[in-house]
Amino acid sequence: MLSRVKDYILDHEFRLTLLEERFFAINFSKIVALEESRVSFLTSYGRVVVKGKNFVLQRLLDSEVLVGGEVLGVEVFYE
């Protein structure tokens, strides 16, 4: 169990979790755009764009964000 906790703490990979009427993103380098219909993240491997409707920022920490709204699609641009 200790190794699982260590892996969680040391994990720096970008993750996007889609939930009902919201999404959660962690371990991004920068938020490039935060709009009502689009949120764009800069990650270690490129840019990730989440498209949708009625996006509202619910929580923002250093490298974590929770956004409410309807997700319609996700695009990844590898760089």
PDB file of N, CA, C and O in Angstrom:
ATOM      1  N   MET A   1       0.820  -1.187   0.000  1.00  0.00           N
ATOM      2  CA  MET A   1       0.000   0.000   0.000  1.00  0.00           C
ATOM      3  C   MET A   1       0.868   1.257   0.000  1.00  0.00           C
ATOM      4  O   MET A   1       0.510   2.248  -0.636  1.00  0.00           O
ATOM      5  N   LEU A   2       1.983   1.234   0.689  1.00  0.00           N
ATOM      6  CA  LEU A   2       2.875   2.387   0.727  1.00  0.00           C
ATOM      7  C   LEU A   2       3.412   2.726  -0.659  1.00  0.00           C
ATOM      8  O   LEU A   2       3.581   3.900  -0.989  1.00  0.00           O
ATOM      9  N   SER A   3       3.680   1.707  -1.471  1.00  0.00           N
ATOM     10  CA  SER A   3       4.172   1.962  -2.829  1.00  0.00           C
ATOM     11  C   SER A   3       3.098   2.641  -3.680  1.00  0.00           C
ATOM     12  O   SER A   3       3.431   3.461  -4.536  1.00  0.00           O
ATOM     13  N   ARG A   4       1.833   2.324  -3.471  1.00  0.00           N
ATOM     14  CA  ARG A   4       0.745   2.966  -4.212  1.00  0.00           C
ATOM     15  C   ARG A   4       0.652   4.442  -3.855  1.00  0.00           C
ATOM     16  O   ARG A   4       0.448   5.285  -4.729  1.00  0.00           O
ATOM     17  N   VAL A   5       0.799   4.753  -2.582  1.00  0.00           N
ATOM     18  CA  VAL A   5       0.773   6.147  -2.135  1.00  0.00           C
ATOM     19  C   VAL A   5       1.957   6.895  -2.735  1.00  0.00           C
ATOM     20  O   VAL A   5       1.803   8.022  -3.205  1.00  0.00           O
ATOM     21  N   LYS A   6       3.118   6.290  -2.724  1.00  0.00           N
ATOM     22  CA  LYS A   6       4.325   6.898  -3.294  1.00  0.00           C
ATOM     23  C   LYS A   6       4.141   7.147  -4.788  1.00  0.00           C
ATOM     24  O   LYS A   6       4.489   8.220  -5.282  1.00  0.00           O
ATOM     25  N   ASP A   7       3.596   6.165  -5.515  1.00  0.00           N
ATOM     26  CA  ASP A   7       3.347   6.325  -6.944  1.00  0.00           C
ATOM     27  C   ASP A   7       2.375   7.474  -7.209  1.00  0.00           C
ATOM     28  O   ASP A   7       2.559   8.229  -8.164  1.00  0.00           O
ATOM     29  N   TYR A   8       1.355   7.611  -6.383  1.00  0.00           N
ATOM     30  CA  TYR A   8       0.370   8.687  -6.542  1.00  0.00           C
ATOM     31  C   TYR A   8       1.025  10.043  -6.313  1.00  0.00           C
ATOM     32  O   TYR A   8       0.787  10.978  -7.078  1.00  0.00           O
ATOM     33  N   ILE A   9       1.830  10.163  -5.296  1.00  0.00           N
ATOM     34  CA  ILE A   9       2.475  11.432  -4.968  1.00  0.00           C
ATOM     35  C   ILE A   9       3.485  11.828  -6.038  1.00  0.00           C
ATOM     36  O   ILE A   9       3.598  13.009  -6.369  1.00  0.00           O
ATOM     37  N   LEU A  10       4.213  10.874  -6.576  1.00  0.00           N
ATOM     38  CA  LEU A  10       5.261  11.161  -7.550  1.00  0.00           C
ATOM     39  C   LEU A  10       4.771  11.167  -8.998  1.00  0.00           C
ATOM     40  O   LEU A  10       5.566  11.393  -9.910  1.00  0.00           O
ATOM     41  N   ASP A  11       3.497  10.927  -9.225  1.00  0.00           N
ATOM     42  CA  ASP A  11       2.933  10.884 -10.567  1.00  0.00           C
ATOM     43  C   ASP A  11       2.817  12.298 -11.137  1.00  0.00           C
ATOM     44  O   ASP A  11       2.178  13.164 -10.539  1.00  0.00           O
ATOM     45  N   HIS A  12       3.441  12.529 -12.302  1.00  0.00           N
ATOM     46  CA  HIS A  12       3.393  13.841 -12.926  1.00  0.00           C
ATOM     47  C   HIS A  12       2.770  13.786 -14.321  1.00  0.00           C
ATOM     48  O   HIS A  12       2.889  14.741 -15.088  1.00  0.00           O
ATOM     49  N   GLU A  13       2.113  12.688 -14.651  1.00  0.00           N
ATOM     50  CA  GLU A  13       1.499  12.525 -15.964  1.00  0.00           C
ATOM     51  C   GLU A  13       0.153  13.246 -16.006  1.00  0.00           C
ATOM     52  O   GLU A  13      -0.618  13.192 -15.048  1.00  0.00           O
ATOM     53  N   PHE A  14      -0.124  13.922 -17.124  1.00  0.00           N
ATOM     54  CA  PHE A  14      -1.406  14.615 -17.296  1.00  0.00           C
ATOM     55  C   PHE A  14      -2.545  13.607 -17.262  1.00  0.00           C
ATOM     56  O   PHE A  14      -2.462  12.538 -17.866  1.00  0.00           O
ATOM     57  N   ARG A  15      -3.596  13.958 -16.557  1.00  0.00           N
ATOM     58  CA  ARG A  15      -4.790  13.107 -16.491  1.00  0.00           C
ATOM     59  C   ARG A  15      -6.032  13.970 -16.648  1.00  0.00           C
ATOM     60  O   ARG A  15      -6.131  15.061 -16.086  1.00  0.00           O
ATOM     61  N   LEU A  16      -6.968  13.457 -17.420  1.00  0.00           N
ATOM     62  CA  LEU A  16      -8.249  14.118 -17.627  1.00  0.00           C
ATOM     63  C   LEU A  16      -9.334  13.117 -17.274  1.00  0.00           C
ATOM     64  O   LEU A  16      -9.420  12.046 -17.875  1.00  0.00           O
ATOM     65  N   THR A  17     -10.154  13.465 -16.306  1.00  0.00           N
ATOM     66  CA  THR A  17     -11.228  12.586 -15.865  1.00  0.00           C
ATOM     67  C   THR A  17     -12.555  13.241 -16.208  1.00  0.00           C
ATOM     68  O   THR A  17     -12.855  14.340 -15.740  1.00  0.00           O
ATOM     69  N   LEU A  18     -13.353  12.556 -17.034  1.00  0.00           N
ATOM     70  CA  LEU A  18     -14.668  13.056 -17.413  1.00  0.00           C
ATOM     71  C   LEU A  18     -15.712  12.486 -16.469  1.00  0.00           C
ATOM     72  O   LEU A  18     -15.814  11.274 -16.282  1.00  0.00           O
ATOM     73  N   LEU A  19     -16.477  13.378 -15.885  1.00  0.00           N
ATOM     74  CA  LEU A  19     -17.555  12.996 -14.981  1.00  0.00           C
ATOM     75  C   LEU A  19     -18.869  13.515 -15.569  1.00  0.00           C
ATOM     76  O   LEU A  19     -18.862  14.191 -16.597  1.00  0.00           O
ATOM     77  N   GLU A  20     -19.972  13.210 -14.936  1.00  0.00           N
ATOM     78  CA  GLU A  20     -21.251  13.714 -15.417  1.00  0.00           C
ATOM     79  C   GLU A  20     -21.331  15.212 -15.154  1.00  0.00           C
ATOM     80  O   GLU A  20     -21.286  15.652 -14.005  1.00  0.00           O
ATOM     81  N   GLU A  21     -21.448  15.990 -16.220  1.00  0.00           N
ATOM     82  CA  GLU A  21     -21.577  17.447 -16.153  1.00  0.00           C
ATOM     83  C   GLU A  21     -20.367  18.173 -15.575  1.00  0.00           C
ATOM     84  O   GLU A  21     -20.514  19.272 -15.040  1.00  0.00           O
ATOM     85  N   ARG A  22     -19.159  17.579 -15.672  1.00  0.00           N
ATOM     86  CA  ARG A  22     -17.932  18.254 -15.250  1.00  0.00           C
ATOM     87  C   ARG A  22     -16.729  17.411 -15.650  1.00  0.00           C
ATOM     88  O   ARG A  22     -16.864  16.247 -16.028  1.00  0.00           O
ATOM     89  N   PHE A  23     -15.551  18.021 -15.558  1.00  0.00           N
ATOM     90  CA  PHE A  23     -14.312  17.269 -15.779  1.00  0.00           C
ATOM     91  C   PHE A  23     -13.240  17.784 -14.840  1.00  0.00           C
ATOM     92  O   PHE A  23     -13.285  18.917 -14.360  1.00  0.00           O
ATOM     93  N   PHE A  24     -12.270  16.907 -14.594  1.00  0.00           N
ATOM     94  CA  PHE A  24     -11.185  17.166 -13.661  1.00  0.00           C
ATOM     95  C   PHE A  24      -9.884  16.920 -14.402  1.00  0.00           C
ATOM     96  O   PHE A  24      -9.718  15.869 -15.021  1.00  0.00           O
ATOM     97  N   ALA A  25      -8.953  17.874 -14.351  1.00  0.00           N
ATOM     98  CA  ALA A  25      -7.653  17.720 -15.002  1.00  0.00           C
ATOM     99  C   ALA A  25      -6.553  17.974 -13.989  1.00  0.00           C
ATOM    100  O   ALA A  25      -6.644  18.890 -13.171  1.00  0.00           O
ATOM    101  N   ILE A  26      -5.498  17.143 -14.050  1.00  0.00           N
ATOM    102  CA  ILE A  26      -4.362  17.321 -13.149  1.00  0.00           C
ATOM    103  C   ILE A  26      -3.058  17.202 -13.933  1.00  0.00           C
ATOM    104  O   ILE A  26      -3.018  16.639 -15.028  1.00  0.00           O
ATOM    105  N   ASN A  27      -2.008  17.740 -13.352  1.00  0.00           N
ATOM    106  CA  ASN A  27      -0.640  17.631 -13.873  1.00  0.00           C
ATOM    107  C   ASN A  27      -0.470  18.260 -15.253  1.00  0.00           C
ATOM    108  O   ASN A  27       0.194  17.683 -16.115  1.00  0.00           O
ATOM    109  N   PHE A  28      -1.055  19.424 -15.473  1.00  0.00           N
ATOM    110  CA  PHE A  28      -0.835  20.169 -16.704  1.00  0.00           C
ATOM    111  C   PHE A  28       0.221  21.241 -16.439  1.00  0.00           C
ATOM    112  O   PHE A  28       0.449  21.629 -15.294  1.00  0.00           O
ATOM    113  N   SER A  29       0.861  21.711 -17.506  1.00  0.00           N
ATOM    114  CA  SER A  29       1.876  22.757 -17.375  1.00  0.00           C
ATOM    115  C   SER A  29       1.248  24.139 -17.271  1.00  0.00           C
ATOM    116  O   SER A  29       1.705  24.993 -16.512  1.00  0.00           O
ATOM    117  N   LYS A  30       0.173  24.342 -18.063  1.00  0.00           N
ATOM    118  CA  LYS A  30      -0.433  25.664 -18.132  1.00  0.00           C
ATOM    119  C   LYS A  30      -1.843  25.554 -18.700  1.00  0.00           C
ATOM    120  O   LYS A  30      -2.111  24.686 -19.531  1.00  0.00           O
ATOM    121  N   ILE A  31      -2.743  26.426 -18.259  1.00  0.00           N
ATOM    122  CA  ILE A  31      -4.045  26.569 -18.896  1.00  0.00           C
ATOM    123  C   ILE A  31      -3.889  27.655 -19.945  1.00  0.00           C
ATOM    124  O   ILE A  31      -3.623  28.810 -19.612  1.00  0.00           O
ATOM    125  N   VAL A  32      -4.054  27.288 -21.219  1.00  0.00           N
ATOM    126  CA  VAL A  32      -3.873  28.220 -22.323  1.00  0.00           C
ATOM    127  C   VAL A  32      -5.133  29.048 -22.540  1.00  0.00           C
ATOM    128  O   VAL A  32      -5.047  30.245 -22.811  1.00  0.00           O
ATOM    129  N   ALA A  33      -6.307  28.419 -22.422  1.00  0.00           N
ATOM    130  CA  ALA A  33      -7.580  29.112 -22.615  1.00  0.00           C
ATOM    131  C   ALA A  33      -8.609  28.531 -21.659  1.00  0.00           C
ATOM    132  O   ALA A  33      -8.657  27.322 -21.433  1.00  0.00           O
ATOM    133  N   LEU A  34      -9.426  29.407 -21.106  1.00  0.00           N
ATOM    134  CA  LEU A  34     -10.520  28.987 -20.224  1.00  0.00           C
ATOM    135  C   LEU A  34     -11.733  29.812 -20.610  1.00  0.00           C
ATOM    136  O   LEU A  34     -11.906  30.947 -20.166  1.00  0.00           O
ATOM    137  N   GLU A  35     -12.570  29.213 -21.449  1.00  0.00           N
ATOM    138  CA  GLU A  35     -13.736  29.903 -22.008  1.00  0.00           C
ATOM    139  C   GLU A  35     -14.994  29.099 -21.706  1.00  0.00           C
ATOM    140  O   GLU A  35     -14.913  27.977 -21.206  1.00  0.00           O
ATOM    141  N   GLU A  36     -16.144  29.666 -22.008  1.00  0.00           N
ATOM    142  CA  GLU A  36     -17.415  29.001 -21.737  1.00  0.00           C
ATOM    143  C   GLU A  36     -17.597  27.721 -22.545  1.00  0.00           C
ATOM    144  O   GLU A  36     -18.314  26.816 -22.119  1.00  0.00           O
ATOM    145  N   SER A  37     -16.950  27.637 -23.713  1.00  0.00           N
ATOM    146  CA  SER A  37     -17.117  26.454 -24.562  1.00  0.00           C
ATOM    147  C   SER A  37     -15.813  25.717 -24.863  1.00  0.00           C
ATOM    148  O   SER A  37     -15.801  24.774 -25.655  1.00  0.00           O
ATOM    149  N   ARG A  38     -14.700  26.150 -24.226  1.00  0.00           N
ATOM    150  CA  ARG A  38     -13.417  25.513 -24.543  1.00  0.00           C
ATOM    151  C   ARG A  38     -12.424  25.760 -23.410  1.00  0.00           C
ATOM    152  O   ARG A  38     -12.312  26.869 -22.887  1.00  0.00           O
ATOM    153  N   VAL A  39     -11.702  24.691 -23.044  1.00  0.00           N
ATOM    154  CA  VAL A  39     -10.587  24.801 -22.107  1.00  0.00           C
ATOM    155  C   VAL A  39      -9.404  24.109 -22.760  1.00  0.00           C
ATOM    156  O   VAL A  39      -9.510  22.966 -23.205  1.00  0.00           O
ATOM    157  N   SER A  40      -8.269  24.810 -22.817  1.00  0.00           N
ATOM    158  CA  SER A  40      -7.080  24.289 -23.475  1.00  0.00           C
ATOM    159  C   SER A  40      -5.935  24.203 -22.473  1.00  0.00           C
ATOM    160  O   SER A  40      -5.646  25.167 -21.764  1.00  0.00           O
ATOM    161  N   PHE A  41      -5.287  23.040 -22.420  1.00  0.00           N
ATOM    162  CA  PHE A  41      -4.184  22.785 -21.495  1.00  0.00           C
ATOM    163  C   PHE A  41      -2.901  22.540 -22.261  1.00  0.00           C
ATOM    164  O   PHE A  41      -2.916  21.894 -23.308  1.00  0.00           O
ATOM    165  N   LEU A  42      -1.796  23.045 -21.754  1.00  0.00           N
ATOM    166  CA  LEU A  42      -0.480  22.681 -22.248  1.00  0.00           C
ATOM    167  C   LEU A  42       0.033  21.587 -21.325  1.00  0.00           C
ATOM    168  O   LEU A  42       0.059  21.757 -20.106  1.00  0.00           O
ATOM    169  N   THR A  43       0.444  20.454 -21.913  1.00  0.00           N
ATOM    170  CA  THR A  43       0.913  19.310 -21.134  1.00  0.00           C
ATOM    171  C   THR A  43       2.335  18.972 -21.566  1.00  0.00           C
ATOM    172  O   THR A  43       2.878  19.611 -22.468  1.00  0.00           O
ATOM    173  N   SER A  44       2.928  17.996 -20.946  1.00  0.00           N
ATOM    174  CA  SER A  44       4.300  17.611 -21.273  1.00  0.00           C
ATOM    175  C   SER A  44       4.428  17.027 -22.679  1.00  0.00           C
ATOM    176  O   SER A  44       5.533  17.003 -23.220  1.00  0.00           O
ATOM    177  N   TYR A  45       3.340  16.555 -23.291  1.00  0.00           N
ATOM    178  CA  TYR A  45       3.421  15.963 -24.619  1.00  0.00           C
ATOM    179  C   TYR A  45       2.666  16.741 -25.689  1.00  0.00           C
ATOM    180  O   TYR A  45       2.641  16.320 -26.845  1.00  0.00           O
ATOM    181  N   GLY A  46       2.057  17.854 -25.334  1.00  0.00           N
ATOM    182  CA  GLY A  46       1.337  18.646 -26.322  1.00  0.00           C
ATOM    183  C   GLY A  46       0.187  19.409 -25.694  1.00  0.00           C
ATOM    184  O   GLY A  46       0.178  19.683 -24.494  1.00  0.00           O
ATOM    185  N   ARG A  47      -0.792  19.747 -26.541  1.00  0.00           N
ATOM    186  CA  ARG A  47      -1.935  20.514 -26.071  1.00  0.00           C
ATOM    187  C   ARG A  47      -3.181  19.637 -26.074  1.00  0.00           C
ATOM    188  O   ARG A  47      -3.391  18.837 -26.985  1.00  0.00           O
ATOM    189  N   VAL A  48      -4.001  19.801 -25.043  1.00  0.00           N
ATOM    190  CA  VAL A  48      -5.266  19.086 -24.923  1.00  0.00           C
ATOM    191  C   VAL A  48      -6.377  20.134 -24.848  1.00  0.00           C
ATOM    192  O   VAL A  48      -6.332  21.043 -24.020  1.00  0.00           O
ATOM    193  N   VAL A  49      -7.372  19.994 -25.723  1.00  0.00           N
ATOM    194  CA  VAL A  49      -8.482  20.936 -25.774  1.00  0.00           C
ATOM    195  C   VAL A  49      -9.771  20.191 -25.454  1.00  0.00           C
ATOM    196  O   VAL A  49     -10.112  19.205 -26.108  1.00  0.00           O
ATOM    197  N   VAL A  50     -10.484  20.675 -24.438  1.00  0.00           N
ATOM    198  CA  VAL A  50     -11.785  20.116 -24.070  1.00  0.00           C
ATOM    199  C   VAL A  50     -12.840  21.085 -24.577  1.00  0.00           C
ATOM    200  O   VAL A  50     -12.816  22.269 -24.239  1.00  0.00           O
ATOM    201  N   LYS A  51     -13.775  20.579 -25.395  1.00  0.00           N
ATOM    202  CA  LYS A  51     -14.836  21.416 -25.951  1.00  0.00           C
ATOM    203  C   LYS A  51     -16.164  21.024 -25.323  1.00  0.00           C
ATOM    204  O   LYS A  51     -16.395  19.858 -25.005  1.00  0.00           O
ATOM    205  N   GLY A  52     -17.036  22.017 -25.148  1.00  0.00           N
ATOM    206  CA  GLY A  52     -18.323  21.737 -24.542  1.00  0.00           C
ATOM    207  C   GLY A  52     -19.205  22.957 -24.454  1.00  0.00           C
ATOM    208  O   GLY A  52     -19.075  23.893 -25.242  1.00  0.00           O
ATOM    209  N   LYS A  53     -20.116  22.939 -23.478  1.00  0.00           N
ATOM    210  CA  LYS A  53     -21.068  24.029 -23.286  1.00  0.00           C
ATOM    211  C   LYS A  53     -21.157  24.380 -21.806  1.00  0.00           C
ATOM    212  O   LYS A  53     -21.051  23.519 -20.933  1.00  0.00           O
ATOM    213  N   ASN A  54     -21.355  25.663 -21.553  1.00  0.00           N
ATOM    214  CA  ASN A  54     -21.621  26.162 -20.199  1.00  0.00           C
ATOM    215  C   ASN A  54     -20.528  25.822 -19.191  1.00  0.00           C
ATOM    216  O   ASN A  54     -20.825  25.486 -18.044  1.00  0.00           O
ATOM    217  N   PHE A  55     -19.266  25.906 -19.611  1.00  0.00           N
ATOM    218  CA  PHE A  55     -18.166  25.619 -18.686  1.00  0.00           C
ATOM    219  C   PHE A  55     -18.086  26.698 -17.602  1.00  0.00           C
ATOM    220  O   PHE A  55     -18.171  27.894 -17.881  1.00  0.00           O
ATOM    221  N   VAL A  56     -17.923  26.243 -16.377  1.00  0.00           N
ATOM    222  CA  VAL A  56     -17.780  27.121 -15.220  1.00  0.00           C
ATOM    223  C   VAL A  56     -16.656  26.570 -14.358  1.00  0.00           C
ATOM    224  O   VAL A  56     -16.659  25.389 -14.010  1.00  0.00           O
ATOM    225  N   LEU A  57     -15.702  27.415 -14.013  1.00  0.00           N
ATOM    226  CA  LEU A  57     -14.597  27.013 -13.156  1.00  0.00           C
ATOM    227  C   LEU A  57     -15.126  26.754 -11.748  1.00  0.00           C
ATOM    228  O   LEU A  57     -15.720  27.640 -11.133  1.00  0.00           O
ATOM    229  N   GLN A  58     -14.912  25.539 -11.234  1.00  0.00           N
ATOM    230  CA  GLN A  58     -15.392  25.186  -9.898  1.00  0.00           C
ATOM    231  C   GLN A  58     -14.269  25.127  -8.879  1.00  0.00           C
ATOM    232  O   GLN A  58     -14.476  25.440  -7.707  1.00  0.00           O
ATOM    233  N   ARG A  59     -13.070  24.724  -9.319  1.00  0.00           N
ATOM    234  CA  ARG A  59     -11.921  24.654  -8.417  1.00  0.00           C
ATOM    235  C   ARG A  59     -10.648  24.803  -9.236  1.00  0.00           C
ATOM    236  O   ARG A  59     -10.526  24.235 -10.322  1.00  0.00           O
ATOM    237  N   LEU A  60      -9.692  25.578  -8.702  1.00  0.00           N
ATOM    238  CA  LEU A  60      -8.423  25.773  -9.382  1.00  0.00           C
ATOM    239  C   LEU A  60      -7.305  25.760  -8.355  1.00  0.00           C
ATOM    240  O   LEU A  60      -7.288  26.567  -7.425  1.00  0.00           O
ATOM    241  N   LEU A  61      -6.368  24.831  -8.533  1.00  0.00           N
ATOM    242  CA  LEU A  61      -5.161  24.741  -7.713  1.00  0.00           C
ATOM    243  C   LEU A  61      -3.961  24.835  -8.644  1.00  0.00           C
ATOM    244  O   LEU A  61      -4.139  25.049  -9.843  1.00  0.00           O
ATOM    245  N   ASP A  62      -2.755  24.684  -8.135  1.00  0.00           N
ATOM    246  CA  ASP A  62      -1.548  24.846  -8.952  1.00  0.00           C
ATOM    247  C   ASP A  62      -1.577  24.046 -10.254  1.00  0.00           C
ATOM    248  O   ASP A  62      -1.358  24.606 -11.328  1.00  0.00           O
ATOM    249  N   SER A  63      -1.837  22.776 -10.171  1.00  0.00           N
ATOM    250  CA  SER A  63      -1.874  21.955 -11.388  1.00  0.00           C
ATOM    251  C   SER A  63      -3.095  21.046 -11.396  1.00  0.00           C
ATOM    252  O   SER A  63      -3.049  19.930 -11.913  1.00  0.00           O
ATOM    253  N   GLU A  64      -4.185  21.535 -10.818  1.00  0.00           N
ATOM    254  CA  GLU A  64      -5.453  20.802 -10.799  1.00  0.00           C
ATOM    255  C   GLU A  64      -6.584  21.774 -11.081  1.00  0.00           C
ATOM    256  O   GLU A  64      -6.571  22.914 -10.616  1.00  0.00           O
ATOM    257  N   VAL A  65      -7.563  21.312 -11.850  1.00  0.00           N
ATOM    258  CA  VAL A  65      -8.720  22.155 -12.138  1.00  0.00           C
ATOM    259  C   VAL A  65      -9.964  21.270 -12.240  1.00  0.00           C
ATOM    260  O   VAL A  65      -9.914  20.160 -12.770  1.00  0.00           O
ATOM    261  N   LEU A  66     -11.075  21.787 -11.723  1.00  0.00           N
ATOM    262  CA  LEU A  66     -12.380  21.136 -11.841  1.00  0.00           C
ATOM    263  C   LEU A  66     -13.292  22.127 -12.550  1.00  0.00           C
ATOM    264  O   LEU A  66     -13.480  23.254 -12.092  1.00  0.00           O
ATOM    265  N   VAL A  67     -13.857  21.690 -13.678  1.00  0.00           N
ATOM    266  CA  VAL A  67     -14.701  22.554 -14.490  1.00  0.00           C
ATOM    267  C   VAL A  67     -16.063  21.901 -14.652  1.00  0.00           C
ATOM    268  O   VAL A  67     -16.158  20.737 -15.039  1.00  0.00           O
ATOM    269  N   GLY A  68     -17.116  22.650 -14.357  1.00  0.00           N
ATOM    270  CA  GLY A  68     -18.477  22.161 -14.545  1.00  0.00           C
ATOM    271  C   GLY A  68     -18.967  22.510 -15.936  1.00  0.00           C
ATOM    272  O   GLY A  68     -18.502  23.483 -16.531  1.00  0.00           O
ATOM    273  N   GLY A  69     -19.897  21.732 -16.462  1.00  0.00           N
ATOM    274  CA  GLY A  69     -20.465  21.972 -17.779  1.00  0.00           C
ATOM    275  C   GLY A  69     -20.554  20.678 -18.568  1.00  0.00           C
ATOM    276  O   GLY A  69     -20.151  19.612 -18.102  1.00  0.00           O
ATOM    277  N   GLU A  70     -21.090  20.797 -19.770  1.00  0.00           N
ATOM    278  CA  GLU A  70     -21.293  19.622 -20.627  1.00  0.00           C
ATOM    279  C   GLU A  70     -20.110  19.446 -21.577  1.00  0.00           C
ATOM    280  O   GLU A  70     -19.839  20.324 -22.396  1.00  0.00           O
ATOM    281  N   VAL A  71     -19.414  18.334 -21.477  1.00  0.00           N
ATOM    282  CA  VAL A  71     -18.274  18.037 -22.355  1.00  0.00           C
ATOM    283  C   VAL A  71     -18.795  17.401 -23.641  1.00  0.00           C
ATOM    284  O   VAL A  71     -19.531  16.415 -23.609  1.00  0.00           O
ATOM    285  N   LEU A  72     -18.395  17.987 -24.781  1.00  0.00           N
ATOM    286  CA  LEU A  72     -18.820  17.473 -26.084  1.00  0.00           C
ATOM    287  C   LEU A  72     -17.696  16.754 -26.833  1.00  0.00           C
ATOM    288  O   LEU A  72     -17.953  15.961 -27.738  1.00  0.00           O
ATOM    289  N   GLY A  73     -16.444  17.039 -26.447  1.00  0.00           N
ATOM    290  CA  GLY A  73     -15.341  16.393 -27.132  1.00  0.00           C
ATOM    291  C   GLY A  73     -13.991  16.795 -26.548  1.00  0.00           C
ATOM    292  O   GLY A  73     -13.864  17.794 -25.841  1.00  0.00           O
ATOM    293  N   VAL A  74     -12.982  15.975 -26.871  1.00  0.00           N
ATOM    294  CA  VAL A  74     -11.612  16.233 -26.434  1.00  0.00           C
ATOM    295  C   VAL A  74     -10.692  16.043 -27.634  1.00  0.00           C
ATOM    296  O   VAL A  74     -10.788  15.046 -28.350  1.00  0.00           O
ATOM    297  N   GLU A  75      -9.795  17.012 -27.847  1.00  0.00           N
ATOM    298  CA  GLU A  75      -8.814  16.921 -28.930  1.00  0.00           C
ATOM    299  C   GLU A  75      -7.413  16.979 -28.321  1.00  0.00           C
ATOM    300  O   GLU A  75      -7.170  17.710 -27.361  1.00  0.00           O
ATOM    301  N   VAL A  76      -6.503  16.200 -28.891  1.00  0.00           N
ATOM    302  CA  VAL A  76      -5.120  16.181 -28.443  1.00  0.00           C
ATOM    303  C   VAL A  76      -4.228  16.536 -29.625  1.00  0.00           C
ATOM    304  O   VAL A  76      -4.341  15.948 -30.700  1.00  0.00           O
ATOM    305  N   PHE A  77      -3.336  17.507 -29.412  1.00  0.00           N
ATOM    306  CA  PHE A  77      -2.377  17.938 -30.424  1.00  0.00           C
ATOM    307  C   PHE A  77      -0.989  17.652 -29.901  1.00  0.00           C
ATOM    308  O   PHE A  77      -0.493  18.361 -29.025  1.00  0.00           O
ATOM    309  N   TYR A  78      -0.354  16.611 -30.435  1.00  0.00           N
ATOM    310  CA  TYR A  78       0.975  16.213 -29.979  1.00  0.00           C
ATOM    311  C   TYR A  78       2.032  17.135 -30.541  1.00  0.00           C
ATOM    312  O   TYR A  78       1.988  17.490 -31.719  1.00  0.00           O
ATOM    313  N   GLU A  79       2.980  17.525 -29.711  1.00  0.00           N
ATOM    314  CA  GLU A  79       4.058  18.421 -30.157  1.00  0.00           C
ATOM    315  C   GLU A  79       5.391  17.791 -29.885  1.00  0.00           C
ATOM    316  O   GLU A  79       6.427  18.384 -30.187  1.00  0.00           O
TER     317      GLU A  79
END
